[in-house]
Amino acid sequence: MLPELRILYFEDLEVGLSETLSKVIASSDVVGFAEITGDRNPIHLSEHFAARTPFGTRIAHGLYTAGLISAVLGTRLPGPGAVYISQTLNFRAPVRIGDTVDVTVEVAELVPERRRARLKCTCSVAGEVVLDGEALVKVPTKAEADPLAVRMGGGRGA
């Protein structure tokens, strides 16, 4: 199921505002990611190979898990219109097939003169942090998103 879209403009953001998305990692997700990216490392695709690794079973691609952060940024916080500037990632623990990943994005800092938001990003499985980092995104203002409607006193989200 795809997350419902929510549009937040720069004016709507405040430090501490957060959003969480949960996703169960299916084998088909991992296979699809491998097909799209070409990363066919058998640790992600072969149970036989993965059984001989320290993880003991197949694991999801780290960048697939990181991609779930992008889902939050592009659909919920800040939502449509936000543009990635940068992202740091720290991979802390593996994500296995069948795990439920909880992705939380929280506004850590606002830079009004550049309309940028620094966001704390955390992915957890059963309360254990598996990935964390920070994103910097450019967030449109209401006037940038729909200048005519703003001049007329309306606009999306008004």
Residue pairs with C-beta under 8 A, 6 or more apart in sequence:
2 75
3 21
3 71
3 72
3 75
3 76
4 75
4 76
5 75
5 76
5 79
5 80
6 19
6 75
6 76
6 77
6 79
7 78
7 79
7 80
7 81
7 145
7 156
7 157
8 77
8 78
8 79
8 139
8 157
9 78
9 81
9 139
9 140
9 141
9 142
9 145
9 157
10 78
10 110
10 112
10 115
10 117
10 139
10 140
10 141
11 141
11 142
12 78
12 157
13 78
13 107
13 110
13 117
13 139
14 107
14 110
15 107
15 108
15 109
15 110
16 106
16 107
17 77
17 106
17 107
18 77
18 104
18 105
18 106
18 107
19 72
19 76
19 77
19 104
19 105
20 72
20 102
20 103
20 104
20 105
21 68
21 71
21 72
21 76
21 102
21 103
22 100
22 101
22 102
22 103
23 68
23 71
23 100
23 101
23 103
24 98
24 99
24 100
24 101
25 60
25 64
25 65
25 95
25 96
25 97
25 98
25 99
25 100
25 101
26 97
26 98
27 58
27 97
29 60
29 64
30 44
30 45
30 58
30 60
30 61
30 64
30 97
31 45
33 39
33 44
33 60
33 61
33 63
33 64
33 67
34 40
34 41
34 44
34 45
34 61
37 61
37 63
39 61
39 63
41 61
42 49
42 50
43 49
43 50
43 53
43 55
43 58
43 59
44 50
44 58
44 59
44 60
44 61
45 58
46 58
47 57
47 58
50 56
50 57
50 58
50 59
51 57
55 94
55 96
57 96
57 97
58 96
58 97
59 94
59 95
59 96
59 97
60 94
60 95
60 96
60 97
60 99
62 89
62 91
62 95
62 131
64 95
65 95
65 101
65 123
65 130
65 131
66 87
66 89
66 123
66 131
66 133
68 101
68 103
68 123
69 87
69 103
69 105
69 121
69 123
69 133
69 135
70 84
71 103
72 103
72 105
72 121
73 82
73 84
73 105
73 119
73 135
73 137
74 80
74 82
76 105
77 105
77 107
77 119
78 117
78 137
78 139
81 139
81 140
81 145
82 137
82 138
82 139
82 140
83 137
83 138
84 135
84 136
84 137
85 116
85 135
85 136
85 137
85 138
86 135
86 136
87 121
87 133
87 134
87 135
87 136
88 133
88 134
88 135
89 131
89 132
89 133
90 131
90 132
90 133
91 130
91 131
92 128
92 129
92 130
92 131
92 132
93 125
93 128
93 129
93 130
94 130
95 101
95 123
95 125
95 130
95 131
99 125
99 126
100 125
100 126
101 123
101 124
101 125
101 130
102 123
102 124
102 125
103 121
103 122
103 123
104 121
104 122
104 123
104 124
105 119
105 120
105 121
105 122
105 135
106 119
106 120
106 122
107 117
107 118
107 119
107 120
108 118
108 119
108 120
108 134
109 117
109 118
110 116
110 117
110 118
111 117
111 118
114 138
115 138
115 139
115 140
115 141
115 144
116 136
116 137
116 138
116 139
117 136
117 137
117 139
118 134
118 135
118 136
119 134
119 135
119 136
119 137
120 132
120 134
121 131
121 132
121 133
121 134
121 135
122 129
122 131
122 132
123 129
123 130
123 131
123 132
124 130
142 150
142 155
142 156
142 157
142 158
143 150
145 155
145 156
146 155
146 156
149 155
149 156
149 158
150 158
